[in-house]
Amino acid sequence: MRSDSLLKHLAICAVISLVFYVTVFAWIEHRRTFKGPWVADFRADAAGAPSIIIRQTNMAVSETLVFPGQTAKTRNATNTIIFDGTPPDLPFGELLYQDPTFLPGTVTLRVFGHQVEFFPRAFTVDKKERPWQPGGVIEVR
């Protein structure tokens, strides 16, 4: 009779632990992803002039980086890249670092010899920090 009581208590403890684990895991996953990832539109016009539009909708961020004097290999193209954890193939430039642990996270790119990094508080171009300005256009020389 005593072993039945022990098994009953262990089963109740296991069920409570499982419910607690699932609840906490779901809450952490929600906190990790609810703001959404960075989205970047890599564009090249008819002449091959490249630009990157960086967006993050939940933070009302939209910034355009223009690279005057540079030429992209593709012309008349727009590629939308979502930085959600899987390392993307970029149309131009290279991905140096991506931390999608808590979205939007941090993304660091090297584009035409310039280091561009974006994170929730601000972004940097060649290690010079700039505040986010909705609809802003930055020429990277």
C-alpha positions in Angstrom: 0.0 0.0 0.0 2.9 2.4 0.8 4.5 1.8 -2.7 1.2 2.8 -4.4 1.3 6.1 -2.5 5.0 6.7 -3.6 4.2 6.0 -7.2 1.1 8.3 -7.1 3.3 11.1 -5.7 6.0 10.6 -8.3 3.4 10.5 -11.1 1.9 13.8 -9.9 5.3 15.4 -9.6 6.2 14.3 -13.1 3.0 15.7 -14.6 3.5 19.0 -12.7 7.1 19.2 -13.9 6.1 18.4 -17.5 3.3 21.1 -17.5 5.8 23.6 -16.0 8.5 22.8 -18.6 6.1 23.1 -21.6 4.7 26.4 -20.3 8.1 27.9 -19.6 9.5 26.7 -22.9 6.6 28.1 -24.9 6.9 31.5 -23.1 10.6 31.7 -23.8 10.1 30.8 -27.4 7.5 33.5 -27.7 9.8 36.1 -26.1 12.6 35.0 -28.4 10.7 35.4 -31.7 7.8 37.9 -31.1 9.5 41.0 -32.5 10.4 39.2 -35.7 13.7 39.1 -37.7 15.5 41.8 -39.7 14.5 42.0 -43.4 16.9 43.4 -46.0 16.0 44.1 -49.6 19.2 43.9 -51.7 18.6 46.0 -54.8 20.4 46.8 -58.0 19.0 49.3 -60.5 19.4 49.1 -64.3 22.9 50.5 -64.1 23.9 48.0 -61.3 24.0 50.6 -58.5 23.5 48.6 -55.3 21.4 49.6 -52.3 20.1 47.8 -49.2 16.8 48.6 -47.5 16.9 47.4 -43.9 13.5 46.9 -42.3 12.1 45.7 -38.9 8.4 46.2 -38.8 7.8 45.8 -35.0 10.4 48.5 -34.3 9.2 50.8 -37.1 12.7 50.7 -38.7 13.3 51.4 -42.3 16.7 52.6 -43.5 18.3 52.6 -46.9 22.0 52.2 -47.5 23.3 53.4 -50.9 26.7 52.5 -52.2 27.6 55.2 -54.8 30.4 54.3 -57.2 29.9 50.6 -56.7 28.3 48.1 -59.2 26.5 44.9 -58.4 26.9 41.9 -60.6 23.2 41.6 -61.2 21.1 44.4 -62.6 17.4 45.2 -62.2 17.1 42.8 -59.3 15.6 42.9 -55.8 16.4 40.0 -53.4 14.6 40.0 -50.0 16.7 38.3 -47.3 15.2 37.4 -43.9 17.7 37.1 -41.1 15.9 34.5 -39.0 18.7 32.1 -38.2 19.6 30.2 -41.3 22.7 31.8 -42.9 21.4 33.4 -46.1 23.1 33.6 -49.5 23.5 37.3 -50.1 23.3 38.8 -53.7 26.3 41.0 -52.8 28.5 41.4 -49.8 29.1 38.7 -47.1 27.5 37.8 -43.8 30.1 38.1 -41.1 28.0 37.5 -38.0 24.4 36.8 -37.2 22.9 36.3 -33.7 19.2 35.4 -33.9 18.9 34.2 -30.3 16.4 36.9 -29.4 15.0 38.4 -32.6 15.6 40.8 -34.3 19.1 40.1 -33.0 22.4 41.4 -34.5 23.6 41.1 -38.1 27.0 42.2 -39.4 27.7 42.4 -43.1 30.7 43.3 -45.2 29.5 45.1 -48.3 31.9 46.6 -50.9 34.6 46.8 -48.2 32.4 48.5 -45.6 31.2 46.9 -42.4 27.5 47.3 -41.7 26.0 46.1 -38.5 22.4 46.4 -37.4 21.0 45.8 -34.0 17.8 47.0 -32.2 19.3 50.2 -30.6 21.1 51.5 -33.6 23.2 50.5 -36.6 26.8 51.1 -37.5 28.6 51.7 -40.8 32.4 51.2 -40.6 32.0 51.2 -36.8 30.4 54.6 -36.6 27.1 54.3 -34.8 24.0 56.0 -36.2 20.5 56.1 -34.7 17.6 54.6 -36.7 15.7 57.2 -38.7 12.6 55.9 -40.3 12.9 56.4 -44.1 16.5 57.6 -43.8 19.0 57.2 -46.6 22.7 56.8 -45.9 25.3 57.1 -48.6 28.2 54.7 -47.8 31.4 56.0 -49.4 
